[in-house]
Amino acid sequence: MSNSVPNMMEGMLQRIREMIDANTVVGQPITTPDGTTIIPVSKVSIGFGGGGSDFVSRNLNKMENPFGGGAGGGVKVSPVGFLVVTGGTVRMIPVAAAASTTADRLVEMIPDTLDKVSAFIDSHTNKEV
């Protein structure tokens, strides 16, 4: 078989490398006026394939057989969430489908509820000191 399949695959991989870099997975930071930094995070999925074959030439004088083949690929970028940096704390806020059950909603509320309870306790502890 000729050298064409590896050449096709290398060409496709090179194009994928040009499209995808570290900034595709972890995006450029965005700073809000209040000093909060938001960093988008994504998931990248890549699939590709290719193949080919040499065919028998009808011209007996030719030393090479004709080649037929192809290659294809795809890239999918899906948002995962955002890293939010505020006042020295970092939180991951996921991008997910809306909660469909009461239990899902409760699980989603736990981090915010814990933060509020912690802030409440801290505010009352500071007043007593």
N, C-alpha and C positions, 0 to 999 in steps of 0.2 A: 504494500500500500504506500502511496506517496506521502509526502511530508505535509499535505494540506490540512488534515484534521488538527494536528498540533498547532499549526499556524492560525487556524480559525479560532481555536480555543484560547490561545494566547491573546489574539486580537480582542476577543470578547472580554476576557479578564482585565485587559488593560483599560477598556472602556468603563468597566465596572469600577475599577480603582480610581478613575478620573471622577466618577460621580460620587463615590463614597469616601469620606474621610472622617477623622475623629469628631469634627464639628457636626456631622450628621447624627451621631449617637448622643453626644453631649453638646448642646447648642451654645451659641454665644450668650454670655451673661447679659441680662437686661437690668439696669439699675433704675429704681423708681425715685421720685423726688424726695421721699422720706428716708432714703438710704437702704431700702430693702433690695436685695439682689435676687433675681429670678433666673434660674438656669433650666431650659427645657431639656428633657431626657427622652430619647426615642429608642425603639428597637428596630434593627435592620435585618430583613430576611432576604437572602439571595438564593436564586436557583438558576441552574444553567445545564445545558446538555448539548451534545453534538455528535455527529457521526458522518461517515462517508464510505465510499467504496470505489475501487478501481474497476473499470469496465474493459472488456475485450475490444480492441480496436478492430474495425473492419478493414482498415488499411494495413496490409501485411508489412509494408515498408516502414511503418512507424515503430520506433523503439519503445515508446511510452504508451501506456493505456490511458484512455480518458478517465478523469476523476469526477465524481459527483458527490456532493455532500452539503451539509449545512450545520449551523449552530444557532442557538437561541438562548436567551436568558431573561431574567426579570429581577427587579429589585422592589421591595416593599418596605416603606418606612412607616412605622406606627408609633404614635405618641404614647409614652409610658406614664409620664408625670412631670412634675416640676420640683426642682430643689429650690427652696425658699430660705434665704439667709437673712436673718433679722437680728440685730443686736447680739451677734456672737452665737446664735443658735441656728441650727440647720434642720429643716423639716422637709420630708418628701411628701408631696401632695400628688397622689396617683390620679391619672386620668382613667376612669373606669366607667362602665355602664352604670346607669342609675340603679340604686338598690331596688330589688323587686319584692323583697319580703321585709317584715318588721325586724326579724333577726339581723338581716343585712344592714338595715338602717341603724340599729343599735351598735353593731360592730363599727360602723363608720363614725359614729358619734363619740366613741371611747377616747380617742386622742384629744379632741377638743375639750371634752368634759374633764379629763385629767388635768389639762392645762389650766382650766378655769378654777378647779378645786385647789390646785397648787398655788395659783395666784391669790386666791381668797385666803388660804392659810398663811401665805407669806405676808399679806397685807395686815392681817390681824396679829401675827407674831411681831411685826415691826412696830405696831402701835403699843404693844405691851412692854417693849424694851425701853 
